[in-house]
Amino acid sequence: MQITDHGVLLRSLPNPLSPTDMARIRDARPAGPAPAPPADPQRVDRRVSSRGALVIAGQKIHIGIHHAGATLAVEAAATTFRIFDGDQLVTEVARTTTKPIARHKVRKPEPPRRACSTGVGAAQH
């Protein structure tokens, strides 16, 4: 199965139907032409970890600790990842994975949890 949006392939999934199930579908007909990959590179945002790395499509890229906590734009092409801080190119690395990009938006990190005021726990009064 392929999920598309205006002819652009977003995701490919395995077919959940067996060949006998597919034969029983009424008025089934073959799909049209395969969707074309996007012409320009895909651009997504990623937050740099506290250790200066980010992960995209299962590939860990070390950016540098001075970028820790920053949100950077990643341009994913067929063979490379280009990382931008605003309009400035930070680095370009070779793509070593063929996995699709699963997340397209950055999630804010969870706020730090408050420590208990007594330091022992809430069970004691």
N, CA, C and O atoms as a MOPAC input file, in Angstrom:
PM7 MOZYME 1SCF
protein

 N      0.84700 1    -1.16600 1     0.00000 1
 C      0.00000 1     0.00000 1     0.00000 1
 C      0.89100 1     1.22800 1     0.00000 1
 O      1.95400 1     1.23900 1     0.62100 1
 N      0.45400 1     2.24900 1    -0.69300 1
 C      1.18600 1     3.50400 1    -0.73500 1
 C      0.23700 1     4.63700 1    -0.37900 1
 O     -0.87300 1     4.71700 1    -0.90600 1
 N      0.67500 1     5.50600 1     0.51200 1
 C     -0.10700 1     6.67500 1     0.89800 1
 C      0.48700 1     7.86300 1     0.17800 1
 O      1.68100 1     8.14000 1     0.29600 1
 N     -0.35500 1     8.57100 1    -0.57600 1
 C      0.12200 1     9.70800 1    -1.34900 1
 C     -0.66600 1    10.95800 1    -0.98900 1
 O     -1.77400 1    10.87300 1    -0.46000 1
 N     -0.08900 1    12.11900 1    -1.28000 1
 C     -0.73600 1    13.40300 1    -1.11100 1
 C     -0.43500 1    14.21900 1    -2.35900 1
 O      0.70300 1    14.64100 1    -2.56600 1
 N     -1.42800 1    14.44100 1    -3.17700 1
 C     -1.28200 1    15.18000 1    -4.43700 1
 C     -0.17100 1    14.59100 1    -5.30500 1
 O      0.61400 1    15.32500 1    -5.90500 1
 N     -0.11100 1    13.26600 1    -5.36700 1
 C      0.84900 1    12.58700 1    -6.22700 1
 C      2.23700 1    12.42700 1    -5.63900 1
 O      3.12300 1    11.90300 1    -6.31300 1
 N      2.46100 1    12.86500 1    -4.38700 1
 C      3.76600 1    12.72800 1    -3.74000 1
 C      3.67800 1    11.57600 1    -2.74500 1
 O      2.78800 1    11.55500 1    -1.89500 1
 N      4.58600 1    10.63200 1    -2.84700 1
 C      4.60600 1     9.46800 1    -1.97200 1
 C      4.98800 1     9.88600 1    -0.55600 1
 O      6.06200 1    10.44800 1    -0.34000 1
 N      4.10200 1     9.61100 1     0.41500 1
 C      4.37900 1     9.91500 1     1.81200 1
 C      4.87700 1     8.70600 1     2.57800 1
 O      5.78100 1     8.82200 1     3.40600 1
 N      4.28300 1     7.51900 1     2.30300 1
 C      4.65700 1     6.32900 1     3.05800 1
 C      4.26200 1     5.08200 1     2.29900 1
 O      3.24100 1     5.07500 1     1.61100 1
 N      5.05000 1     4.02800 1     2.41000 1
 C      4.72700 1     2.71800 1     1.85300 1
 C      4.53000 1     1.74700 1     3.00100 1
 O      5.32600 1     1.71900 1     3.93900 1
 N      3.47100 1     0.95100 1     2.93100 1
 C      3.15700 1    -0.01900 1     3.96800 1
 C      2.93800 1    -1.38600 1     3.33300 1
 O      2.55800 1    -1.46400 1     2.16500 1
 N      3.16900 1    -2.46100 1     4.07400 1
 C      2.90400 1    -3.78400 1     3.50800 1
 C      1.40900 1    -3.99300 1     3.32000 1
 O      0.60200 1    -3.45200 1     4.07600 1
 N      1.04000 1    -4.77800 1     2.31100 1
 C     -0.36200 1    -5.05900 1     2.02200 1
 C     -0.90500 1    -6.02500 1     3.07100 1
 O     -0.36200 1    -7.11800 1     3.23400 1
 N     -1.97700 1    -5.64000 1     3.79500 1
 C     -2.49700 1    -6.53000 1     4.84000 1
 C     -3.37800 1    -7.65500 1     4.30000 1
 O     -3.76000 1    -8.54700 1     5.05800 1
 N     -3.70600 1    -7.63400 1     3.01400 1
 C     -4.60700 1    -8.63500 1     2.43700 1
 C     -3.82400 1    -9.79100 1     1.82600 1
 O     -2.75600 1    -9.60400 1     1.24400 1
 N     -4.38300 1   -10.99100 1     1.97400 1
 C     -3.78600 1   -12.15700 1     1.32600 1
 C     -4.25500 1   -12.19200 1    -0.13000 1
 O     -5.21000 1   -11.49600 1    -0.47600 1
 N     -3.60500 1   -12.98700 1    -0.99400 1
 C     -4.04400 1   -13.06200 1    -2.39700 1
 C     -5.49900 1   -13.51700 1    -2.53900 1
 O     -6.19400 1   -13.05900 1    -3.44600 1
 N     -5.97100 1   -14.40200 1    -1.66700 1
 C     -7.37200 1   -14.84100 1    -1.76400 1
 C     -8.32300 1   -13.72200 1    -1.35300 1
 O     -9.40500 1   -13.58300 1    -1.92400 1
 N     -7.91700 1   -12.91300 1    -0.35400 1
 C     -8.74500 1   -11.76700 1     0.03200 1
 C     -8.81700 1   -10.74200 1    -1.09200 1
 O     -9.87400 1   -10.16000 1    -1.34000 1
 N     -7.69200 1   -10.51900 1    -1.77400 1
 C     -7.67900 1    -9.54700 1    -2.87000 1
 C     -8.56900 1   -10.00800 1    -4.02500 1
 O     -9.19500 1    -9.18500 1    -4.69300 1
 N     -8.62600 1   -11.31300 1    -4.26200 1
 C     -9.44400 1   -11.83600 1    -5.35700 1
 C    -10.92800 1   -11.64400 1    -5.09000 1
 O    -11.71900 1   -11.59200 1    -6.03200 1
 N    -11.32100 1   -11.53800 1    -3.82800 1
 C    -12.73300 1   -11.38000 1    -3.48100 1
 C    -13.21100 1    -9.92500 1    -3.47300 1
 O    -14.40200 1    -9.68200 1    -3.27800 1
 N    -12.33200 1    -8.96800 1    -3.67500 1
 C    -12.74200 1    -7.56200 1    -3.67400 1
 C    -13.54200 1    -7.27900 1    -4.94900 1
 O    -13.09200 1    -7.58200 1    -6.05500 1
 N    -14.73500 1    -6.69100 1    -4.78100 1
 C    -15.58300 1    -6.38200 1    -5.93500 1
 C    -15.08000 1    -5.13800 1    -6.65200 1
 O    -14.61400 1    -4.19400 1    -6.01500 1
 N    -15.17200 1    -5.13700 1    -7.95700 1
 C    -14.81100 1    -3.99600 1    -8.80700 1
 C    -13.37200 1    -3.52100 1    -8.60100 1
 O    -13.07900 1    -2.33600 1    -8.76100 1
 N    -12.48900 1    -4.42800 1    -8.25200 1
 C    -11.08100 1    -4.05200 1    -8.07200 1
 C    -10.42700 1    -3.86100 1    -9.42900 1
 O    -10.72000 1    -4.58700 1   -10.38000 1
 N     -9.55100 1    -2.89100 1    -9.50900 1
 C     -8.81200 1    -2.63700 1   -10.74800 1
 C     -7.39300 1    -2.21800 1   -10.38000 1
 O     -7.15300 1    -1.75600 1    -9.26400 1
 N     -6.46700 1    -2.37200 1   -11.29100 1
 C     -5.07800 1    -2.02700 1   -10.97000 1
 C     -4.93400 1    -0.52600 1   -10.69800 1
 O     -5.68700 1     0.30300 1   -11.21000 1
 N     -3.94900 1    -0.21900 1    -9.88100 1
 C     -3.66900 1     1.17500 1    -9.54600 1
 C     -3.05300 1     1.88500 1   -10.73500 1
 O     -2.57900 1     1.25000 1   -11.67700 1
 N     -3.06400 1     3.20000 1   -10.68400 1
 C     -2.45800 1     4.02200 1   -11.73300 1
 C     -0.94400 1     3.98700 1   -11.62200 1
 O     -0.39200 1     3.13300 1   -10.92900 1
 N     -0.27600 1     4.90000 1   -12.29200 1
 C      1.19200 1     4.91900 1   -12.24300 1
 C      1.68300 1     5.20400 1   -10.82400 1
 O      1.00100 1     5.85900 1   -10.03500 1
 N      2.85600 1     4.71000 1   -10.52200 1
 C      3.44800 1     4.92400 1    -9.20200 1
 C      3.69000 1     6.41400 1    -8.98500 1
 O      4.03900 1     7.12600 1    -9.92700 1
 N      3.50900 1     6.89300 1    -7.75100 1
 C      3.73700 1     8.31200 1    -7.49300 1
 C      5.20600 1     8.67800 1    -7.65300 1
 O      6.09900 1     7.88700 1    -7.35100 1
 N      5.43000 1     9.87200 1    -8.12700 1
 C      6.79300 1    10.34000 1    -8.34600 1
 C      7.38400 1    10.83300 1    -7.03100 1
 O      6.67300 1    11.44200 1    -6.23200 1
 N      8.67200 1    10.58300 1    -6.78900 1
 C      9.29100 1    11.13800 1    -5.58200 1
 C      9.35000 1    12.66300 1    -5.69900 1
 O      9.36100 1    13.19500 1    -6.80900 1
 N      9.38700 1    13.36200 1    -4.57500 1
 C      9.41500 1    14.82100 1    -4.64400 1
 C     10.62900 1    15.31500 1    -5.42300 1
 O     11.71900 1    14.75400 1    -5.31900 1
 N     10.42300 1    16.37700 1    -6.20800 1
 C     11.49700 1    16.90900 1    -7.04500 1
 C     12.57700 1    17.58000 1    -6.19900 1
 O     13.76800 1    17.37900 1    -6.44000 1
 N     12.16700 1    18.37800 1    -5.21000 1
 C     13.15600 1    19.03600 1    -4.37400 1
 C     13.35800 1    18.23700 1    -3.09200 1
 O     12.49100 1    17.45300 1    -2.70600 1
 N     14.49300 1    18.43000 1    -2.43300 1
 C     14.77000 1    17.67200 1    -1.21000 1
 C     13.73500 1    17.95800 1    -0.12900 1
 O     13.20400 1    19.06400 1    -0.03700 1
 N     13.46200 1    16.95800 1     0.67700 1
 C     12.52200 1    17.09100 1     1.77900 1
 C     13.20300 1    17.84900 1     2.91000 1
 O     14.36600 1    17.59300 1     3.22100 1
 N     12.47800 1    18.78500 1     3.52800 1
 C     13.06100 1    19.60000 1     4.60100 1
 C     12.24600 1    19.41000 1     5.87600 1
 O     11.03700 1    19.64300 1     5.88700 1
 N     12.91200 1    18.98500 1     6.95200 1
 C     12.26400 1    18.75700 1     8.24300 1
 C     13.10600 1    19.40900 1     9.33500 1
 O     14.27600 1    19.73000 1     9.13000 1
 N     12.48600 1    19.59600 1    10.50100 1
 C     13.19300 1    20.17200 1    11.64500 1
 C     13.54800 1    19.08200 1    12.63700 1
 O     12.79600 1    18.12400 1    12.81500 1
 N     14.67400 1    19.22700 1    13.27000 1
 C     15.10300 1    18.31200 1    14.30800 1
 C     15.71500 1    19.11300 1    15.45200 1
 O     16.35700 1    20.14000 1    15.23300 1
 N     15.50600 1    18.62700 1    16.68000 1
 C     16.10100 1    19.24700 1    17.86300 1
 C     17.38300 1    18.49400 1    18.19500 1
 O     17.40400 1    17.26400 1    18.23300 1
 N     18.44900 1    19.24800 1    18.43600 1
 C     19.75000 1    18.65900 1    18.76000 1
 C     19.73400 1    18.24800 1    20.23300 1
 O     19.28600 1    19.01700 1    21.08400 1
 N     20.21300 1    17.05900 1    20.53500 1
 C     20.22200 1    16.53900 1    21.90400 1
 C     21.21400 1    17.32100 1    22.75500 1
 O     21.97600 1    18.14800 1    22.25400 1
 N     21.18500 1    17.04100 1    24.05400 1
 C     22.09500 1    17.71900 1    24.98400 1
 C     23.54600 1    17.31800 1    24.74100 1
 O     24.46100 1    17.98700 1    25.22100 1
 N     23.76700 1    16.23100 1    23.99900 1
 C     25.12000 1    15.78100 1    23.67100 1
 C     25.57000 1    16.24800 1    22.28900 1
 O     26.67800 1    15.92900 1    21.85700 1
 N     24.70900 1    17.00700 1    21.58600 1
 C     25.10400 1    17.57900 1    20.30000 1
 C     24.83900 1    16.70500 1    19.09700 1
 O     25.51800 1    16.84400 1    18.07900 1
 N     23.86200 1    15.79700 1    19.18200 1
 C     23.56000 1    14.91100 1    18.06000 1
 C     22.07200 1    14.98500 1    17.73400 1
 O     21.26400 1    15.39700 1    18.56600 1
 N     21.72400 1    14.58500 1    16.52500 1
 C     20.32600 1    14.45900 1    16.13200 1
 C     20.17300 1    13.16800 1    15.33800 1
 O     21.14400 1    12.63700 1    14.80000 1
 N     18.93800 1    12.67100 1    15.27200 1
 C     18.66500 1    11.42300 1    14.55800 1
 C     17.61100 1    11.69800 1    13.50300 1
 O     16.56700 1    12.28400 1    13.79300 1
 N     17.88400 1    11.27600 1    12.28500 1
 C     16.92800 1    11.41400 1    11.19700 1
 C     16.97900 1    10.13100 1    10.37000 1
 O     18.05200 1     9.67400 1     9.97600 1
 N     15.81400 1     9.56400 1    10.11600 1
 C     15.68300 1     8.32400 1     9.34600 1
 C     16.56600 1     7.20900 1     9.91600 1
 O     17.12500 1     6.41000 1     9.16500 1
 N     16.68600 1     7.16100 1    11.24200 1
 C     17.47200 1     6.12000 1    11.88700 1
 C     18.96800 1     6.34900 1    11.85200 1
 O     19.72900 1     5.48800 1    12.29300 1
 N     19.40800 1     7.48000 1    11.34200 1
 C     20.83900 1     7.77500 1    11.25700 1
 C     21.18300 1     8.86300 1    12.26600 1
 O     20.58600 1     9.94000 1    12.25900 1
 N     22.15300 1     8.57300 1    13.13700 1
 C     22.58400 1     9.53800 1    14.13900 1
 C     23.68700 1    10.40600 1    13.55300 1
 O     24.67700 1     9.90600 1    13.01900 1
 N     23.49500 1    11.72300 1    13.66300 1
 C     24.46400 1    12.67800 1    13.11000 1
 C     24.94100 1    13.57000 1    14.24700 1
 O     24.13400 1    14.22100 1    14.91000 1
 N     26.24600 1    13.60200 1    14.47400 1
 C     26.80800 1    14.46200 1    15.51500 1
 C     27.05400 1    15.84500 1    14.92100 1
 O     27.81500 1    16.00400 1    13.96700 1
 N     26.39400 1    16.83900 1    15.50600 1
 C     26.49100 1    18.21300 1    15.01100 1
 C     27.52800 1    18.99700 1    15.79400 1
 O     28.30400 1    19.75600 1    15.21300 1
 N     27.54700 1    18.82400 1    17.08500 1
 C     28.46600 1    19.56000 1    17.95700 1
 C     27.71600 1    20.02600 1    19.18800 1
 O     26.54800 1    20.40800 1    19.10400 1
 N     28.37300 1    19.99600 1    20.31400 1
 C     27.71000 1    20.32000 1    21.57500 1
 C     27.29600 1    21.78300 1    21.64700 1
 O     26.38800 1    22.12100 1    22.40700 1
 N     27.93100 1    22.65400 1    20.88300 1
 C     27.54400 1    24.06700 1    20.91100 1
 C     26.16600 1    24.28900 1    20.27800 1
 O     25.59900 1    25.37200 1    20.42600 1
 N     25.61600 1    23.29300 1    19.58000 1
 C     24.26000 1    23.37800 1    19.02300 1
 C     23.23900 1    22.67100 1    19.91100 1
 O     22.07400 1    22.56200 1    19.52800 1
 N     23.64600 1    22.18700 1    21.09300 1
 C     22.75800 1    21.41400 1    21.97400 1
 C     21.49500 1    22.20200 1    22.29300 1
 O     21.55700 1    23.37500 1    22.66100 1
 N     20.33600 1    21.53700 1    22.14500 1
 C     19.04600 1    22.15200 1    22.44200 1
 C     18.47100 1    22.98700 1    21.31700 1
 O     17.31100 1    23.39300 1    21.39100 1
 N     19.23900 1    23.25300 1    20.28500 1
 C     18.76300 1    24.08600 1    19.17100 1
 C     17.89800 1    23.25800 1    18.22300 1
 O     18.05500 1    22.04100 1    18.12100 1
 N     16.98800 1    23.93400 1    17.53600 1
 C     16.19100 1    23.29500 1    16.49800 1
 C     16.80500 1    23.66400 1    15.15400 1
 O     16.88600 1    24.84000 1    14.79800 1
 N     17.23400 1    22.65200 1    14.41500 1
 C     17.89100 1    22.86500 1    13.12600 1
 C     17.04000 1    22.27700 1    12.01200 1
 O     16.27300 1    21.34000 1    12.23600 1
 N     17.17700 1    22.82400 1    10.81800 1
 C     16.47700 1    22.31300 1     9.64900 1
 C     17.37600 1    21.29600 1     8.94800 1
 O     18.57100 1    21.52900 1     8.76400 1
 N     16.78500 1    20.17200 1     8.56200 1
 C     17.52700 1    19.12700 1     7.86500 1
 C     16.90700 1    18.95400 1     6.49300 1
 O     15.70300 1    18.73000 1     6.36800 1
 N     17.73200 1    19.05900 1     5.46700 1
 C     17.30200 1    18.86900 1     4.08100 1
 C     17.75500 1    17.47100 1     3.66300 1
 O     18.95200 1    17.19100 1     3.59000 1
 N     16.78400 1    16.59800 1     3.39100 1
 C     17.09800 1    15.20600 1     3.07300 1
 C     17.01600 1    14.98800 1     1.57000 1
 O     15.93500 1    15.06300 1     0.98500 1
 N     18.13900 1    14.72300 1     0.95600 1
 C     18.19600 1    14.38400 1    -0.46400 1
 C     18.38100 1    12.87300 1    -0.57800 1
 O     18.36500 1    12.17000 1     0.43200 1
 N     18.55300 1    12.38100 1    -1.77300 1
 C     18.68200 1    10.93900 1    -2.00100 1
 C     19.95700 1    10.36700 1    -1.38300 1
 O     19.94700 1     9.24100 1    -0.88400 1
 N     21.05300 1    11.12700 1    -1.40900 1
 C     22.33200 1    10.58900 1    -0.94100 1
 C     22.95000 1    11.37200 1     0.21400 1
 O     23.95700 1    10.93400 1     0.77000 1
 N     22.37800 1    12.52100 1     0.59400 1
 C     22.97600 1    13.34000 1     1.64900 1
 C     21.92200 1    13.93600 1     2.56600 1
 O     20.74400 1    14.01700 1     2.21500 1
 N     22.36800 1    14.35200 1     3.75200 1
 C     21.59400 1    15.17500 1     4.67000 1
 C     22.35800 1    16.48200 1     4.81600 1
 O     23.55300 1    16.47700 1     5.11000 1
 N     21.66900 1    17.60700 1     4.61200 1
 C     22.27200 1    18.92600 1     4.80800 1
 C     21.58200 1    19.55900 1     6.00800 1
 O     20.35400 1    19.64300 1     6.04000 1
 N     22.36200 1    20.00800 1     7.00300 1
 C     21.81700 1    20.57300 1     8.22900 1
 C     22.06000 1    22.07700 1     8.21300 1
 O     23.17800 1    22.54600 1     8.00100 1
 N     20.96600 1    22.82400 1     8.44500 1
 C     21.01100 1    24.28100 1     8.40200 1
 C     20.62000 1    24.85700 1     9.76000 1
 O     19.72700 1    24.33600 1    10.42800 1
 N     21.29100 1    25.92900 1    10.16200 1
 C     20.90600 1    26.74600 1    11.31000 1
 C     20.45100 1    28.07400 1    10.72300 1
 O     21.26200 1    28.95200 1    10.42600 1
 N     19.12400 1    28.20500 1    10.56100 1
 C     18.59200 1    29.35300 1     9.83700 1
 C     18.91100 1    29.16800 1     8.36300 1
 O     18.51000 1    28.17200 1     7.76100 1
 N     19.63700 1    30.12800 1     7.77100 1
 C     20.04800 1    30.01600 1     6.36900 1
 C     21.47300 1    29.50700 1     6.22100 1
 O     21.92500 1    29.24700 1     5.10500 1
 N     22.18600 1    29.36200 1     7.33200 1
 C     23.59100 1    28.96200 1     7.29300 1
 C     23.72900 1    27.43500 1     7.29800 1
 O     23.15500 1    26.75600 1     8.15000 1
 N     24.48500 1    26.91000 1     6.35300 1
 C     24.75500 1    25.47800 1     6.28000 1
 C     25.73600 1    25.10700 1     7.38700 1
 O     26.84400 1    25.64000 1     7.44700 1
 N     25.31900 1    24.18200 1     8.27000 1
 C     26.17600 1    23.74300 1     9.37100 1
 C     27.06300 1    22.59200 1     8.90700 1
 O     28.28000 1    22.62500 1     9.08800 1
 N     26.43900 1    21.56700 1     8.30300 1
 C     27.20600 1    20.42600 1     7.82500 1
 C     26.40800 1    19.67600 1     6.76600 1
 O     25.18900 1    19.81700 1     6.66800 1
 N     27.10900 1    18.89100 1     5.99000 1
 C     26.50000 1    18.00000 1     5.00500 1
 C     27.14600 1    16.63100 1     5.18600 1
 O     28.36800 1    16.49700 1     5.12500 1
 N     26.30400 1    15.60500 1     5.41300 1
 C     26.82300 1    14.26100 1     5.64200 1
 C     26.19500 1    13.29200 1     4.64900 1
 O     25.08800 1    13.51800 1     4.16000 1
 N     26.90600 1    12.22200 1     4.36000 1
 C     26.39000 1    11.19600 1     3.45500 1
 C     25.27000 1    10.43300 1     4.13200 1
 O     25.32800 1    10.15800 1     5.33000 1
 N     24.26500 1    10.09800 1     3.37100 1
 C     23.13900 1     9.32200 1     3.88800 1
 C     23.53100 1     7.84800 1     3.86000 1
 O     23.85600 1     7.30600 1     2.80300 1
 N     23.49800 1     7.19500 1     5.03900 1
 C     23.89400 1     5.79200 1     5.11600 1
 C     22.70200 1     4.87200 1     5.31500 1
 O     22.88100 1     3.66000 1     5.43200 1
 N     21.49900 1     5.40900 1     5.35600 1
 C     20.29900 1     4.61600 1     5.56500 1
 C     19.30300 1     4.84700 1     4.44100 1
 O     19.27800 1     5.91200 1     3.82400 1
 N     18.48700 1     3.84300 1     4.18600 1
 C     17.44700 1     3.98700 1     3.16200 1
 C     16.06800 1     4.11800 1     3.79600 1
 O     15.06200 1     4.14500 1     3.08600 1
 N     16.00800 1     4.20000 1     5.13400 1
 C     14.73100 1     4.32900 1     5.82500 1
 C     14.04800 1     5.63400 1     5.43000 1
 O     14.71400 1     6.63900 1     5.18500 1
 N     12.70900 1     5.61500 1     5.37000 1
 C     12.00500 1     6.88200 1     5.11200 1
 C     12.00400 1     7.74000 1     6.37800 1
 O     12.20100 1     7.23400 1     7.48300 1
 N     11.78300 1     9.02000 1     6.20600 1
 C     11.70400 1     9.92600 1     7.34300 1
 C     10.32800 1     9.75100 1     7.97400 1
 O      9.30700 1     9.93800 1     7.31200 1
 N     10.30600 1     9.39300 1     9.24800 1
 C      9.04700 1     9.07600 1     9.92100 1
 C      8.42500 1    10.30300 1    10.57900 1
 O      7.20600 1    10.46700 1    10.52900 1
 N      9.22300 1    11.15900 1    11.18800 1
 C      8.69800 1    12.34600 1    11.87000 1
 C      9.04400 1    13.57800 1    11.06100 1
 O     10.17400 1    13.74400 1    10.60100 1
 N      8.05400 1    14.43600 1    10.89600 1
 C      8.27100 1    15.64500 1    10.10800 1
 C      8.27100 1    16.90200 1    10.95500 1
 O      8.69200 1    17.96100 1    10.48900 1
 N      7.80100 1    16.80200 1    12.20400 1
 C      7.76700 1    17.95500 1    13.09600 1
 C      8.56200 1    17.64800 1    14.35300 1
 O      8.67600 1    16.49600 1    14.77000 1
 N      9.10300 1    18.68900 1    14.94100 1
 C      9.87900 1    18.55100 1    16.16500 1
 C      8.92300 1    18.61500 1    17.34800 1
 O      8.00800 1    19.43800 1    17.37600 1
 N      9.14300 1    17.74700 1    18.31500 1
 C      8.38500 1    17.83400 1    19.56100 1
 C      9.23600 1    18.53700 1    20.59700 1
 O     10.44400 1    18.31600 1    20.68000 1
 N      8.59500 1    19.39200 1    21.39100 1
 C      9.32900 1    20.06700 1    22.45700 1
 C      9.66700 1    19.04800 1    23.53400 1
 O      8.88300 1    18.13400 1    23.79100 1
 N     10.82500 1    19.19500 1    24.16400 1
 C     11.17700 1    18.24300 1    25.21300 1
 C     10.25000 1    18.41400 1    26.41400 1
 O      9.69100 1    19.48800 1    26.63900 1
 N     10.10000 1    17.34500 1    27.17100 1
 C      9.27000 1    17.38600 1    28.37100 1
 C      9.92100 1    18.30700 1    29.38400 1
 O     11.14000 1    18.26800 1    29.55300 1
 N      9.11400 1    19.16200 1    30.08600 1
 C      9.73900 1    20.04700 1    31.08600 1
 C     10.35000 1    19.23100 1    32.21500 1
 O      9.87800 1    18.13200 1    32.50700 1
 N     11.39400 1    19.75300 1    32.85600 1
 C     12.02900 1    19.00200 1    33.93600 1
 C     11.04500 1    18.77300 1    35.07700 1
 O     10.22800 1    19.63900 1    35.39000 1
 N     11.13100 1    17.60800 1    35.68700 1
 C     10.24300 1    17.29100 1    36.80500 1
 C     10.76900 1    17.94000 1    38.06900 1
 O     11.97500 1    18.01800 1    38.30200 1
 N      9.83200 1    18.40100 1    38.87300 1
 C     10.21700 1    19.06000 1    40.12000 1
 C     10.58700 1    18.02200 1    41.15800 1
 O      9.91100 1    17.00300 1    41.30200 1
 N     11.63500 1    18.27900 1    41.86100 1
 C     12.05900 1    17.37700 1    42.93500 1
 C     11.15200 1    17.58800 1    44.13100 1
 O     10.62500 1    18.68300 1    44.32600 1
 N     10.96600 1    16.56600 1    44.92100 1
 C     10.15100 1    16.62500 1    46.11900 1
 C     10.82500 1    17.54900 1    47.13400 1
 O     12.04500 1    17.49500 1    47.29000 1
 N     10.06300 1    18.39000 1    47.82200 1
 C     10.65900 1    19.37800 1    48.72200 1
 C     11.34000 1    18.73700 1    49.92800 1
 O     12.32000 1    19.27700 1    50.44100 1
 N     10.82800 1    17.57900 1    50.39100 1
 C     11.46100 1    16.92800 1    51.54000 1
 C     12.64000 1    16.08100 1    51.11900 1
 O     13.52600 1    15.79300 1    51.92400 1
 N     12.65400 1    15.68800 1    49.87500 1
 C     13.74300 1    14.87200 1    49.37300 1
 C     13.58100 1    13.41000 1    49.68500 1
 O     14.35600 1    12.59800 1    49.17900 1
 N     12.58000 1    13.01800 1    50.52200 1
 C     12.38300 1    11.63400 1    50.89500 1
 C     11.23600 1    11.03500 1    50.12600 1
 O     11.29100 1     9.86000 1    49.76200 1
 N     10.21000 1    11.79500 1    49.86900 1
 C      9.03700 1    11.28800 1    49.15300 1
 C      7.77900 1    11.90600 1    49.70700 1
 O      7.80600 1    12.51900 1    50.77400 1
 N      6.70000 1    11.76000 1    49.01500 1
 C      5.44100 1    12.37500 1    49.41700 1
 C      4.69300 1    11.51900 1    50.43600 1
 O      3.68400 1    11.97600 1    50.97300 1
 N      5.14400 1    10.29900 1    50.72600 1
 C      4.42700 1     9.40400 1    51.63100 1
 C      4.55600 1     9.85600 1    53.08200 1
 O      3.66100 1     9.59000 1    53.88300 1
 N      5.63100 1    10.52400 1    53.43500 1
 C      5.82600 1    10.96600 1    54.81200 1
 C      5.25900 1    12.36300 1    55.00200 1
 O      5.33500 1    13.19900 1    54.10100 1
 N      4.69200 1    12.61400 1    56.17300 1
 C      4.14300 1    13.94100 1    56.47900 1
 C      4.80500 1    14.52300 1    57.67800 1
 O      4.47400 1    15.63600 1    58.08800 1

